[in-house]
């Protein structure tokens, strides 16, 4: 495996989970079925703030200089995303509300650069699917300004896939490392999906249909 084939390998292995994370039910799970603009913005802000904290923690504890620089830049980017979303919201969101979800708990448990780079790929793939539904929400609300904002944020998230793959290329030393990376990225996507599915099931909804 190499950096060019790694993202597609994860997409193929977790195709069903990624498809369902990109379904119309994604926002139902994200907002506890409270589908108004303010709630969607607060949920999106919470996601960006949590990601910023994860990447900042990685930067502070990175063993490799290139990884530290990469994670620090990602933390800054997620912080910018958070600030831009909050500027669009009603001002009621507080960072204290942003407890880490299970996906970020798992990401923060990763220590090695290879695992963190793989985690970045998995997180970017999963978050990209959810952000698509945020874009669609604001398109349906005829709010093109906010739809454009989330298109820009989604483009940054998509770049995280190649950023993580490039970091893997620099640090994977043989097939054992690539296999460990594959397992990690798949676990990130699976964890994100499990939270999504369990949330919907708790509402009495079936997570399986793809809309």
trRosetta pair geometry for C-beta under 8 A, 3 or more apart (Angstrom, degrees):
i j d omega theta_ij theta_ji phi_ij phi_ji
1 5 5.6 -130 -149 84 71 115
1 6 5.7 87 169 -82 113 78
1 9 6.4 -31 -129 -25 125 161
1 175 7.1 108 22 -128 88 75
1 178 4.2 161 63 176 117 143
1 179 7.9 144 18 -59 135 54
1 182 7.0 159 -29 -56 177 121
2 5 5.5 75 52 23 71 97
2 6 6.8 -117 98 -31 29 93
2 169 6.7 44 -174 -106 77 97
2 178 7.8 -47 -71 -110 30 140
3 6 5.8 -41 -138 10 28 120
3 165 4.2 113 -162 160 85 95
3 166 6.0 65 -151 -85 146 38
3 168 5.8 157 -98 76 85 100
3 169 3.8 -31 -48 -59 129 116
4 165 7.6 113 -61 167 23 138
5 8 5.8 -70 -161 49 51 108
5 9 5.8 57 146 -32 82 107
6 9 5.6 -58 -150 30 30 114
6 10 6.8 24 157 -15 65 103
6 121 6.8 -64 131 -137 114 166
6 165 5.2 169 63 -124 125 101
6 168 6.2 61 -58 84 176 157
6 178 7.2 -127 -98 -151 110 98
6 181 6.9 -31 -145 120 131 129
6 182 7.3 -134 -145 -84 87 82
6 185 7.7 120 169 -2 101 165
7 10 5.8 -58 -154 36 35 108
7 11 6.3 36 151 -19 69 106
7 121 6.0 -139 -97 -159 81 119
7 125 7.2 168 -154 -74 91 120
7 161 5.0 60 -114 178 138 114
7 162 7.6 -40 -42 -74 146 54
7 165 5.7 -59 -38 -67 101 134
8 11 5.3 -50 -143 38 37 115
8 12 6.1 37 157 -20 68 105
9 12 5.9 -54 -147 37 28 110
9 13 6.2 23 156 -16 63 110
9 182 6.3 -56 121 -121 130 113
10 13 5.8 -57 -141 40 30 108
10 14 6.0 -13 171 20 67 112
10 121 6.2 144 4 136 165 118
10 122 6.5 -131 -164 -90 146 73
10 125 6.2 -151 118 -30 125 166
10 182 7.0 -160 -77 -141 84 70
10 185 4.7 -66 -107 127 137 130
10 186 6.2 -151 -133 -71 85 71
10 189 6.8 148 177 -20 105 143
11 14 6.9 -81 -138 57 18 80
11 15 6.3 53 158 -84 61 76
11 18 6.5 -40 -140 13 66 166
11 125 6.6 -149 -82 -141 77 136
12 15 5.9 -10 -149 -44 27 110
13 182 7.6 97 -5 -175 163 102
13 186 5.6 -53 113 -105 136 120
14 17 4.6 -49 -177 47 90 116
14 18 5.4 93 120 -25 91 99
14 125 7.5 100 79 125 131 142
14 186 5.8 177 -51 -134 119 76
14 189 4.3 45 -178 115 167 151
14 190 6.8 -122 -118 -58 123 72
14 193 7.6 -158 -168 -28 111 141
15 18 5.9 -62 -144 41 27 107
15 19 6.2 30 158 -22 65 107
16 19 5.8 -55 -149 34 28 112
16 20 6.5 20 157 -13 64 108
17 20 6.0 -61 -150 40 29 106
17 21 6.3 31 153 -20 66 108
17 189 5.5 115 104 150 137 103
17 190 6.3 -89 -112 -97 167 51
17 192 7.7 110 162 78 117 90
17 193 3.9 -69 -155 -75 110 154
18 21 5.5 -52 -143 37 33 113
18 22 6.4 22 157 -9 64 109
18 125 6.2 -58 -111 156 126 104
18 126 6.9 -118 -109 -99 79 56
18 129 5.5 -172 -169 -61 73 148
18 189 6.5 -37 -65 -158 88 128
18 193 8.0 -75 -55 -73 38 118
19 22 6.0 -71 -155 45 28 104
19 23 7.0 49 145 -49 63 92
19 129 7.9 -133 -95 -139 11 139
19 210 5.2 -17 145 -123 111 137
20 23 5.3 -26 -154 -8 43 121
20 25 7.7 -27 -175 60 78 115
20 193 6.6 75 76 -137 117 105
20 196 7.0 149 124 115 103 141
20 197 7.6 28 134 -73 144 93
20 207 6.0 63 -179 161 135 90
20 208 7.1 -59 -109 -133 134 27
20 210 5.9 -98 -88 -94 64 87
21 26 5.9 68 -179 -102 46 119
21 126 5.7 -80 173 -152 168 73
21 129 4.1 80 106 100 100 142
21 130 6.0 -62 166 -54 94 81
21 189 7.9 -112 -20 -161 151 84
21 192 6.3 30 -108 126 140 113
21 193 6.0 -91 -59 -92 107 79
21 196 5.9 -153 -104 -39 76 169
22 26 6.5 -13 -122 -40 14 143
22 129 3.5 -98 -65 -163 90 99
22 130 7.2 -113 -92 -57 54 35
22 132 5.5 16 -143 57 100 134
22 133 6.6 178 -157 -40 51 102
23 26 5.8 143 65 -28 58 88
23 133 7.6 17 91 -81 26 134
23 209 7.3 130 -154 107 154 65
23 210 5.2 -132 -90 -144 120 54
23 211 4.6 94 -165 35 95 81
24 27 7.1 -45 -179 26 51 99
24 28 7.6 53 131 -14 67 107
24 133 6.5 156 -118 -131 38 118
24 136 7.7 -94 -107 104 80 145
24 211 4.0 -52 15 89 106 138
25 28 4.8 -49 -158 34 60 122
25 29 6.2 59 147 -19 80 98
25 196 7.9 106 114 178 99 105
25 200 6.0 32 165 -103 129 137
25 205 6.7 175 -144 146 132 141
25 207 6.7 -166 110 -127 150 60
25 209 7.8 105 -20 75 136 87
25 211 6.6 118 -17 14 84 124
26 29 6.0 -59 -157 38 31 107
26 30 6.1 26 150 -19 67 112
26 129 6.9 -167 -96 129 155 90
26 130 5.0 -164 173 -120 136 73
26 133 4.5 160 65 13 124 163
26 196 6.8 -34 -121 -137 67 127
27 30 5.2 -53 -136 41 38 113
27 31 5.7 7 170 5 72 113
27 35 6.1 76 130 -112 118 102
27 40 6.4 -11 -151 -111 119 104
27 43 7.9 134 -146 79 72 156
27 130 7.9 135 -67 -161 62 82
27 133 5.1 -152 -37 139 100 125
27 134 7.0 141 -89 -78 112 59
27 137 5.9 112 -88 -69 162 133
28 31 6.8 -74 -138 51 18 87
28 32 8.0 -12 171 177 52 5
28 33 5.0 20 -157 -89 81 68
28 35 7.0 -34 -90 -61 61 114
28 200 6.7 66 103 -103 115 93
28 203 7.3 -130 154 62 111 167
28 205 6.9 6 128 33 145 175
29 32 7.8 19 -168 -71 24 37
29 195 7.7 120 167 126 129 76
29 196 4.9 61 148 -145 171 68
29 199 4.2 102 -148 93 94 133
29 200 5.3 -54 -82 -53 105 86
29 207 7.9 42 -67 -108 134 107
30 40 7.6 60 104 -126 122 64
30 43 4.7 101 153 170 101 148
30 47 7.9 -27 -148 -51 119 127
30 130 6.6 116 -67 -160 139 123
31 34 4.8 -124 152 58 103 73
31 35 5.9 128 81 -80 149 54
31 39 4.7 84 -150 140 120 117
31 40 6.0 -44 -74 -80 137 58
31 43 5.2 -95 -82 -40 76 149
32 199 7.6 -106 -93 -173 64 114
32 203 7.7 168 -154 -78 60 126
33 203 6.2 137 -35 -137 131 150
34 39 4.4 -156 110 -129 105 171
35 39 7.0 -113 -107 72 14 128
35 40 7.0 40 -149 -55 55 106
35 137 7.4 -141 -163 -137 100 122
36 39 5.1 85 57 13 76 104
36 40 7.1 -148 92 -7 34 92
37 40 5.8 -59 -147 39 31 111
37 41 6.2 30 157 -19 67 108
37 137 8.0 158 -103 142 65 115
37 138 7.5 79 -121 -100 99 84
37 141 6.3 98 -78 -138 110 166
37 143 7.1 80 -114 -15 134 165
37 146 7.5 94 -151 69 115 178
38 41 5.8 -57 -148 37 29 110
38 42 6.4 27 156 -17 65 106
38 89 6.4 97 -141 -153 69 83
38 90 5.3 -2 -127 -7 118 122
38 92 7.6 38 -176 33 119 124
39 42 5.7 -53 -145 37 32 109
39 43 6.3 32 155 -19 65 106
40 43 5.8 -55 -148 37 30 110
40 44 6.3 28 154 -17 64 107
40 134 6.3 151 178 -130 114 88
40 137 5.7 -165 -133 124 161 160
40 138 7.9 -171 113 -56 150 87
41 44 5.7 -56 -146 39 31 110
41 45 6.2 32 154 -21 66 106
41 85 5.8 169 -165 180 83 94
41 88 5.8 -142 -133 100 136 101
41 89 4.2 175 130 -92 135 97
41 90 7.9 127 75 0 139 74
41 93 7.7 -126 120 -32 88 137
41 146 7.9 -77 -85 -147 107 134
42 45 5.6 -51 -145 36 32 112
42 46 6.3 37 153 -23 64 103
42 89 6.2 107 -67 -138 68 142
42 92 7.0 -35 -92 79 128 95
42 93 4.7 179 -128 -80 88 117
42 97 7.8 -29 -179 108 108 151
43 46 5.6 -51 -150 32 31 114
43 47 6.6 33 151 -20 62 104
44 47 5.6 -53 -152 33 34 114
44 48 6.5 28 154 -15 67 105
44 85 5.3 -149 107 -141 108 148
44 131 7.8 90 -128 -111 109 78
44 134 5.7 84 -85 -124 129 151
44 150 7.3 -78 -140 -105 154 114
45 48 5.9 -57 -148 39 33 107
45 49 6.1 32 156 -19 68 108
45 82 5.7 86 -154 -146 74 72
45 85 4.4 -167 -82 108 84 129
45 86 5.5 93 -125 -66 136 75
45 89 6.4 -41 -36 -34 144 149
45 93 5.0 62 90 151 149 170
45 98 7.8 -106 122 -80 76 122
46 49 5.9 -55 -144 38 28 110
46 50 6.3 28 157 -19 63 109
46 93 7.1 -132 -56 -152 80 126
46 97 6.3 -80 -103 110 111 99
46 98 4.6 -178 -147 -107 74 89
47 50 5.9 -58 -149 36 27 110
47 51 6.4 26 154 -17 63 107
47 127 7.1 148 171 -133 130 112
47 130 7.7 -160 -125 106 164 142
48 51 5.7 -54 -148 37 33 112
48 52 6.4 38 152 -23 65 102
48 78 5.2 178 -171 -171 77 82
48 79 7.9 154 153 -84 102 18
48 81 4.2 -142 -142 106 138 112
48 82 4.1 -173 112 -72 118 76
48 85 6.1 150 19 11 147 140
48 153 7.6 -67 -89 -155 128 134
49 52 5.6 -51 -151 31 33 114
49 53 6.6 30 153 -17 64 104
49 78 7.7 158 -90 150 17 105
49 82 4.8 94 -70 -117 72 137
49 95 5.5 -164 -163 -127 146 84
49 98 4.3 -88 93 -107 126 172
50 53 5.8 -55 -152 35 33 110
50 54 6.5 35 150 -20 65 105
50 98 5.1 -151 -59 173 84 110
50 99 7.9 8 -100 99 117 23
50 100 5.6 138 -150 -109 111 59
50 101 6.7 35 -175 5 165 86
50 104 5.1 -110 162 -57 114 167
51 54 5.6 -53 -149 35 35 113
51 55 6.3 25 159 -12 69 107
51 74 7.9 -97 155 155 100 101
51 78 4.4 -143 101 -137 104 148
51 81 7.9 3 67 63 128 138
51 104 7.2 -125 -82 -101 49 123
51 123 7.4 142 -120 166 108 138
51 127 7.6 33 -80 -95 141 159
52 55 6.2 -61 -146 42 28 103
52 56 6.1 29 157 -20 65 110
52 75 5.3 87 -158 -155 67 68
52 78 3.8 -164 -72 104 77 115
52 79 4.7 101 -127 -64 139 70
52 81 7.9 -166 -56 51 108 99
52 82 6.0 -52 -22 -21 141 136
53 56 5.7 -54 -142 37 29 112
53 57 6.4 32 157 -20 63 105
53 98 7.5 154 -5 117 137 124
53 100 7.2 -116 88 -77 131 101
53 104 7.8 58 78 -179 101 139
54 57 5.9 -59 -154 34 28 110
54 58 6.5 27 150 -17 64 106
54 100 7.4 114 -68 -121 99 116
54 104 5.1 -119 -70 -150 131 102
54 107 5.2 21 -157 107 137 130
54 108 5.7 -115 -127 -69 86 90
55 58 5.4 -50 -147 36 37 114
55 59 6.3 41 152 -23 67 102
55 71 4.9 -171 -170 -170 80 79
55 72 7.6 172 149 -80 99 16
55 74 4.2 -128 -151 101 151 107
55 75 3.9 -163 102 -68 107 77
55 78 6.1 139 24 11 136 137
56 59 5.6 -50 -148 33 33 112
56 60 6.4 33 153 -20 64 105
56 71 7.6 169 -82 148 17 98
56 72 7.6 65 -115 -116 55 55
56 75 4.1 105 -66 -130 73 144
57 60 5.8 -54 -148 35 31 111
57 61 6.4 -3 163 8 65 114
57 108 5.9 16 91 -129 153 99
58 61 6.4 -80 -145 52 26 89
58 62 6.0 50 158 -61 68 95
58 67 7.6 -100 158 157 103 101
58 71 4.1 -128 102 -151 109 151
58 75 8.0 -173 51 -53 92 112
58 116 5.5 133 -139 -152 130 142
59 62 5.8 -28 -140 -10 28 118
59 68 5.4 90 -154 -156 67 64
59 71 3.9 -164 -68 103 78 106
59 72 4.1 109 -133 -67 144 72
59 74 7.9 -175 -54 50 113 91
59 75 5.8 -78 -9 -11 138 137
61 111 7.6 -79 135 -139 126 70
62 65 7.9 135 118 -87 118 15
62 67 4.3 -169 -160 104 129 104
62 68 3.8 -170 71 -74 137 74
62 71 5.8 172 -55 24 135 138
62 113 6.8 67 -152 -91 89 96
62 116 7.8 -110 -107 61 91 167
63 67 7.2 25 54 55 58 138
63 112 7.8 -32 21 -133 131 49
63 113 6.4 -109 51 -40 96 106
64 67 4.2 77 71 12 99 110
64 68 6.7 -167 89 -13 48 85
64 113 5.1 6 16 -73 128 151
64 171 7.0 -132 -15 -95 171 126
65 68 5.6 -53 -147 34 32 114
65 69 6.4 30 156 -17 65 105
66 69 5.8 -52 -149 36 33 111
66 70 6.3 34 152 -19 65 107
66 167 7.2 175 124 -124 108 87
66 170 6.3 -66 96 131 155 160
67 70 5.6 -55 -146 38 32 112
67 71 6.1 24 160 -13 68 109
67 113 4.5 -111 -77 -126 155 114
67 116 6.9 84 -162 80 126 134
67 117 7.3 -95 -117 -59 106 99
67 167 6.3 90 -100 -153 80 125
67 171 7.5 33 -61 -56 117 147
68 71 6.2 -59 -143 41 26 103
68 72 6.1 28 158 -21 63 111
69 72 5.8 -56 -144 36 27 112
69 73 6.4 27 157 -18 62 107
70 73 6.0 -60 -153 36 28 109
70 74 6.4 26 152 -17 64 108
70 163 6.4 153 -159 176 116 110
70 167 5.9 -67 -5 -82 179 129
71 74 5.4 -51 -146 37 36 114
71 75 6.4 41 153 -23 66 101
71 116 7.3 -25 -80 156 128 137
72 75 5.7 -49 -150 32 32 113
72 76 6.7 32 151 -17 63 103
73 76 5.7 -53 -152 36 34 112
73 77 6.3 35 150 -21 66 106
74 77 5.5 -53 -146 36 34 114
74 78 6.3 30 157 -15 67 104
74 120 7.4 -97 -107 -128 164 124
74 160 7.1 77 -123 -111 120 105
74 163 7.4 151 -75 130 115 157
75 78 5.9 -55 -145 39 29 107
75 79 6.3 34 152 -22 63 107
76 79 5.5 -55 -150 35 30 115
76 80 6.5 33 152 -20 64 102
77 80 5.7 -53 -153 33 32 111
77 81 6.6 36 148 -20 64 102
77 156 5.9 -175 176 -177 127 135
78 81 5.3 -46 -149 33 38 117
78 82 6.4 44 150 -23 66 101
79 82 5.6 -49 -149 33 33 114
79 83 6.5 32 154 -18 65 104
80 83 5.8 -53 -147 36 32 110
80 84 6.3 30 156 -18 65 107
81 84 5.9 -61 -150 37 28 109
81 85 6.4 23 156 -16 65 108
81 153 5.1 96 -131 -128 111 113
81 156 7.0 -148 -72 72 120 150
82 85 6.0 -61 -150 37 28 107
82 86 6.2 26 156 -17 66 109
83 86 5.8 -55 -144 38 30 110
83 87 6.4 36 154 -25 63 105
84 87 5.7 -50 -151 30 31 116
84 88 7.0 24 152 -13 60 105
84 149 6.3 -175 148 -160 120 117
84 153 7.5 -167 79 -70 135 115
85 88 5.8 -63 -159 38 37 108
85 89 6.4 36 147 -29 70 109
85 149 7.5 142 -88 148 64 133
85 153 7.8 35 -59 -75 105 156
86 89 5.4 -56 -145 28 38 115
86 91 7.4 73 -180 -103 85 48
86 93 6.1 -123 -115 64 92 122
88 146 6.0 120 -165 -107 148 102
88 149 6.7 -152 -52 41 153 177
89 92 7.1 -109 145 32 113 72
89 93 5.8 14 117 1 161 117
93 97 6.3 -108 -158 42 70 140
94 97 5.2 108 68 -12 74 100
95 98 5.5 -50 -165 18 53 117
100 104 4.1 -124 -160 94 97 118
100 105 5.2 129 126 -60 120 72
100 108 6.7 -30 -152 -5 160 139
101 104 5.4 87 52 19 67 98
101 105 7.0 -115 107 -9 33 92
101 195 6.1 51 172 -135 120 164
102 105 5.3 -48 -142 34 36 117
102 106 6.4 38 157 -19 65 101
102 191 5.5 -142 121 179 103 108
102 194 7.3 -67 93 82 148 109
102 195 5.3 178 39 -71 118 121
103 106 5.9 -57 -158 35 31 110
103 107 6.4 31 147 -19 65 106
103 123 6.8 130 159 -109 121 90
103 126 7.1 -144 -136 95 153 158
103 188 6.2 71 -155 -161 95 73
103 191 4.8 148 -96 110 69 114
103 192 4.7 34 -84 -75 138 78
103 195 6.6 -88 -30 -2 95 142
104 107 5.1 -45 -140 37 42 115
104 108 6.1 40 158 -19 68 104
105 108 6.0 -59 -148 39 27 107
105 109 6.7 31 151 -26 61 106
106 109 5.6 -56 -154 27 34 114
106 110 7.4 42 149 -32 62 96
106 119 7.6 -172 118 -130 91 121
106 187 6.7 -148 176 132 146 107
106 188 6.5 -176 102 -102 131 66
106 191 5.2 -135 -2 -68 154 175
107 110 6.0 -48 -166 12 39 114
107 116 7.6 80 -168 -129 80 70
107 119 4.8 134 -125 176 85 137
107 123 6.3 29 -87 -64 139 133
107 188 6.7 57 -74 -116 90 113
110 115 4.2 -155 -159 123 115 117
110 116 5.0 160 118 -74 126 69
110 119 5.3 -148 2 -34 164 148
110 184 6.8 75 -110 -151 133 131
111 115 6.9 43 51 54 48 134
111 116 7.8 -107 99 -43 10 105
112 115 4.6 86 64 11 90 103
112 116 6.8 -163 91 -6 44 88
113 116 5.7 -59 -143 41 31 109
113 117 6.1 33 159 -21 67 106
113 167 6.9 -127 169 165 99 111
113 171 4.9 -121 106 -146 121 168
114 117 5.9 -55 -147 36 26 110
114 118 6.4 24 155 -14 62 108
114 168 6.5 76 -140 -124 70 74
114 171 5.2 -149 -74 116 78 117
114 172 5.9 105 -122 -83 115 71
114 177 5.3 -109 -134 -165 154 100
114 180 6.1 53 125 95 130 118
114 181 5.4 -99 171 -74 94 98
114 184 7.8 140 127 13 78 152
115 118 5.7 -57 -149 40 31 111
115 119 6.1 37 150 -23 65 107
115 180 6.7 -66 -79 145 83 106
115 181 7.1 -147 -94 -102 40 59
115 184 4.8 -176 -144 -107 75 160
116 119 5.3 -50 -145 36 33 117
116 120 6.5 42 152 -24 63 98
116 167 8.0 -61 95 127 86 145
117 120 5.6 -47 -154 28 33 115
117 121 7.0 35 148 -17 62 99
117 164 4.7 144 -178 -160 68 74
117 165 7.7 149 165 -63 107 15
117 167 3.8 -153 -118 98 127 116
117 168 4.6 177 124 -59 136 74
117 171 6.6 154 -4 45 150 131
117 181 6.9 -29 85 -130 96 116
118 121 5.6 -49 -155 32 38 113
118 122 6.5 34 150 -14 67 105
118 164 6.7 129 -88 173 16 120
118 168 6.4 81 -65 -87 74 122
118 180 7.6 -153 -15 118 160 68
118 181 3.8 -174 -76 -158 131 74
118 182 7.2 -102 -141 -43 134 19
118 184 4.0 90 102 81 134 119
118 185 4.3 -108 177 -48 90 90
118 188 7.7 173 130 -7 79 129
119 122 5.6 -55 -146 40 34 110
119 123 6.0 33 157 -18 68 108
119 164 7.6 -147 67 -135 43 135
119 184 5.7 -69 -58 154 74 113
119 185 6.8 -146 -78 -90 27 58
119 188 5.3 140 -139 -69 65 141
120 123 5.8 -54 -140 40 28 109
120 124 6.1 28 159 -20 63 109
120 160 5.5 -131 171 176 95 101
120 163 6.5 -82 144 94 140 98
120 164 3.5 -176 89 -88 108 120
120 167 7.2 56 44 40 144 139
121 124 5.9 -59 -148 36 25 110
121 125 6.4 24 156 -18 63 107
121 160 7.4 -176 -96 132 35 83
121 161 5.5 69 -136 -137 73 60
121 164 3.8 -151 -52 100 78 145
121 165 6.1 86 -92 -54 124 74
121 168 7.5 -7 -32 -29 134 133
121 181 7.9 54 29 173 138 102
121 185 4.8 -25 84 -119 110 127
121 188 7.9 135 79 53 64 146
122 125 5.9 -56 -148 35 30 110
122 126 6.3 21 159 -12 65 109
122 184 6.9 -136 -15 126 140 69
122 185 3.8 179 -55 -156 104 62
122 186 6.9 -118 -106 -32 126 16
122 187 7.2 -16 -139 63 169 55
122 188 3.0 111 119 67 140 130
122 189 5.0 -120 -159 -35 97 80
122 192 7.9 176 154 -5 95 124
123 126 6.0 -61 -147 41 29 106
123 127 5.8 20 161 -13 68 114
123 160 7.1 -63 87 136 92 144
123 188 5.5 -79 -53 172 65 139
123 192 7.7 141 -118 -55 54 136
124 127 6.0 -57 -135 43 26 105
124 128 6.1 38 160 -30 61 107
124 157 5.5 166 -146 172 78 73
124 158 6.7 124 173 -114 110 21
124 159 7.9 -119 -148 69 140 37
124 160 3.4 -169 -93 89 134 113
124 161 4.6 -152 106 -57 139 68
124 163 7.9 140 -60 45 157 99
124 164 6.6 -160 5 -3 133 132
125 128 5.9 -52 -149 26 24 117
125 129 7.2 23 155 -19 57 102
125 161 6.3 84 -61 -95 79 112
125 185 7.7 67 16 -178 134 105
125 189 6.1 -29 88 -89 120 116
126 129 6.2 -59 -164 28 33 110
126 130 7.0 22 149 -9 66 106
126 188 6.7 -136 -10 134 135 91
126 189 5.1 -177 -65 -116 110 67
126 192 4.0 80 -165 63 151 170
126 193 7.5 -122 -126 -43 117 74
127 130 5.7 -57 -151 40 41 108
127 131 6.0 40 153 -21 73 108
127 157 5.2 -123 103 -159 113 137
127 192 7.9 -117 -54 -130 61 154
128 131 5.8 -57 -144 38 28 111
128 132 6.7 40 154 -30 61 98
128 154 6.2 95 -138 -159 68 88
128 157 5.1 177 -79 118 75 120
128 158 5.5 83 -110 -79 129 75
128 161 7.7 -11 -36 -41 144 118
129 132 5.8 -46 -160 19 32 116
129 133 7.5 26 148 -12 59 100
130 133 5.9 -56 -164 33 41 109
130 134 6.9 43 142 -20 69 100
131 134 5.2 -46 -150 31 45 116
131 135 6.6 51 150 -20 68 97
131 150 5.9 -172 -172 -180 91 101
131 153 6.4 -141 -150 103 137 101
131 154 4.2 172 125 -95 133 97
131 157 5.9 147 2 27 157 158
132 135 5.7 -51 -156 33 34 113
132 136 6.4 32 148 -17 66 106
132 154 6.6 98 -68 -130 57 147
133 136 5.3 -49 -143 39 38 114
133 137 6.3 50 152 -29 65 98
134 137 5.5 -44 -149 26 33 117
134 138 6.9 21 157 -8 62 102
134 150 4.8 -141 112 -155 110 155
134 154 8.0 -180 61 -61 108 113
135 138 6.4 -67 -157 41 30 100
135 139 6.3 32 149 -21 67 108
135 147 5.4 78 -158 -154 68 77
135 150 4.7 -157 -77 101 73 118
135 151 5.6 85 -117 -67 127 72
135 154 6.4 -36 -44 -24 128 147
136 139 5.4 -52 -145 36 35 116
136 140 6.2 34 156 -18 67 105
137 140 5.9 -62 -155 38 27 108
137 141 6.4 20 149 -14 64 110
138 141 5.2 -53 -141 42 40 113
138 143 4.4 -81 -167 74 90 102
138 144 7.6 147 139 -88 102 17
138 146 4.2 -136 -141 96 149 104
138 147 3.9 -165 99 -66 113 77
138 150 6.5 142 18 18 138 131
139 142 7.7 31 175 -76 33 29
139 143 7.8 -95 -65 53 18 63
139 144 7.5 52 -109 -96 59 61
139 147 4.8 89 -62 -112 70 145
141 146 7.7 -8 74 61 128 129
143 146 4.5 7 132 32 116 111
143 147 6.1 142 95 -22 68 90
144 147 5.2 -55 -140 41 37 116
144 148 6.0 41 158 -23 69 103
145 148 5.9 -56 -152 34 26 109
145 149 6.7 32 148 -23 61 103
146 149 5.3 -44 -148 29 39 118
146 150 6.6 29 157 -10 67 103
147 150 6.2 -62 -152 42 31 102
147 151 6.4 38 148 -25 65 104
148 151 5.3 -48 -146 31 36 117
148 152 6.6 37 154 -19 64 100
149 152 6.0 -59 -160 33 31 109
149 153 6.5 24 148 -14 66 107
150 153 5.2 -47 -139 40 42 113
150 154 6.0 49 156 -25 68 102
151 154 5.7 -54 -146 36 28 113
151 155 6.6 34 152 -24 62 102
152 155 5.7 -50 -152 29 32 113
152 156 6.9 33 150 -16 62 101
153 156 5.7 -52 -156 34 36 112
153 157 6.5 38 147 -20 66 104
154 157 5.4 -51 -149 35 37 115
154 158 6.4 41 152 -22 67 102
155 158 5.7 -50 -149 33 32 113
155 159 6.8 38 150 -23 61 101
156 159 5.7 -52 -157 28 35 115
156 160 7.3 49 144 -31 60 93
157 160 5.6 -39 -167 10 41 119
158 161 6.0 -33 -175 8 49 112
159 162 6.0 -56 -162 42 51 103
159 163 6.0 55 142 -24 76 108
160 163 5.2 -53 -139 40 37 117
160 164 6.0 38 161 -19 69 104
161 164 6.2 -60 -154 37 24 106
161 165 6.4 20 152 -16 62 110
162 165 5.4 -54 -142 40 36 113
162 166 6.1 40 157 -23 68 103
163 166 5.9 -54 -149 34 27 110
163 167 6.6 26 153 -17 61 106
164 167 5.7 -56 -150 36 33 111
164 168 6.4 37 151 -21 65 103
165 168 5.5 -51 -151 33 34 115
165 169 6.6 40 150 -24 64 100
166 169 5.5 -48 -152 29 35 115
166 170 6.8 30 152 -16 63 104
167 170 5.8 -56 -153 36 35 110
167 171 6.3 -2 160 7 68 116
168 171 6.3 -82 -141 52 28 89
168 172 5.1 23 174 -26 76 116
168 177 8.0 162 -164 139 85 106
168 178 7.5 86 174 -109 119 71
168 181 5.5 77 -131 -138 127 158
169 172 6.7 -36 -108 28 19 104
171 177 7.3 -150 123 179 72 144
172 177 3.9 171 -147 111 74 126
172 178 5.2 65 -166 -63 144 73
172 181 6.3 -53 -91 -23 123 141
173 177 5.4 95 42 -16 54 147
174 177 5.7 103 65 10 65 98
174 178 7.4 -128 114 0 38 93
175 178 5.3 -56 -146 41 42 112
175 179 6.0 45 155 -24 72 103
176 179 5.7 -53 -148 35 30 112
176 180 6.5 31 152 -18 63 105
177 180 5.6 -53 -148 36 33 112
177 181 6.3 36 151 -21 65 105
178 181 5.4 -52 -148 36 33 115
178 182 6.4 39 152 -23 65 102
179 182 5.6 -48 -148 32 33 113
179 183 6.5 33 154 -17 64 103
180 183 5.9 -53 -150 36 31 111
180 184 6.4 31 153 -20 64 108
181 184 5.7 -58 -149 36 31 112
181 185 6.3 26 158 -16 67 107
182 185 6.1 -58 -145 38 28 106
182 186 6.2 24 159 -15 64 111
183 186 6.0 -60 -147 40 27 110
183 187 6.3 29 155 -23 63 109
184 187 5.7 -57 -149 34 29 112
184 188 6.7 33 153 -22 64 101
185 188 5.7 -49 -153 29 34 113
185 189 6.8 29 153 -12 65 103
186 189 5.9 -56 -151 40 35 108
186 190 6.1 35 152 -20 68 110
187 190 5.5 -54 -141 40 32 113
187 191 6.1 36 157 -23 66 104
188 191 5.9 -54 -148 33 27 110
188 192 6.6 26 154 -16 62 105
189 192 5.8 -55 -151 37 32 111
189 193 6.3 30 153 -17 66 108
190 193 5.6 -57 -147 39 32 111
190 194 6.1 36 154 -25 67 105
191 194 5.6 -49 -143 32 31 113
191 195 6.7 32 157 -17 62 102
192 195 6.1 -56 -155 34 30 110
192 196 6.5 31 149 -17 63 109
193 196 5.4 -57 -150 39 35 115
193 197 6.0 31 156 -18 71 108
194 197 5.8 -54 -141 39 29 108
194 198 6.0 26 160 -16 65 110
195 198 6.0 -57 -142 40 26 107
195 199 6.2 29 157 -22 62 109
196 199 6.0 -60 -151 33 24 111
196 200 6.6 16 157 -12 62 108
196 207 6.3 120 126 -139 88 134
197 200 6.0 -60 -150 39 30 106
197 201 6.1 28 155 -18 67 110
197 207 4.0 -120 -122 30 72 170
198 201 5.6 -54 -141 40 31 112
198 202 6.3 38 155 -24 63 105
199 202 5.7 -56 -153 32 28 114
199 203 6.9 19 150 -11 61 106
200 203 5.7 -62 -155 39 37 107
200 205 4.2 -82 -178 80 90 107
200 206 7.1 -35 139 86 123 9
200 207 4.4 134 64 -71 144 91
201 204 7.5 52 -173 -74 35 15
201 205 6.9 -105 -76 63 27 59
201 206 7.7 48 -92 -106 71 33
201 207 6.5 -53 -44 -18 84 107
206 209 6.0 70 100 -2 110 94
